[in-house]
């Protein structure tokens, strides 16, 4: 995460999250990486940097991306995994 040392009266304010959308088929892995800007919401409660949880930060990213973009990214990661390792092969006809 990228943070400002001070912003809006708070310390260590997260402004960008680098993320990875990982998928596996049990044998092989694939990941799509990106980053998302985080906007400080002064109307909510501030969580000190040391108290942030993984699920909280994932929630920020998913909220910023939106439901459709999250689903698209997850589907793309799975499609790329399949395309990487499931390359069609040409086999001889079994009757020859």
C-alpha positions, 0 to 999 in steps of 0.5 A: 500500500502507498500512504501519505505520512499525514493527510486530513489530520491523520497519520499514514493515510492509505492512498493506493492499494496494489492488489493481486487477483489470484486463481488456481486449478489445483496445479497451476496458478495465475494472477492479475495485478493492479492498483486502486486509488483509495479516497479518504472518506471523512464521513466514516471512521478512520482506522489507524494504519497499524489496525487495518485488516486484510478484509477491510482493505480488500473491501476498499478495493472491491468497492472502488472497482465495483461488482462488475469489474471484480467479476470481470477480473476474476473471470479473466484470471481464470480464462488466462489460466485455462489458455496458458495450460490447456493448449489444444494438441493434434492427435492422430485419428485412432483408426489409423 
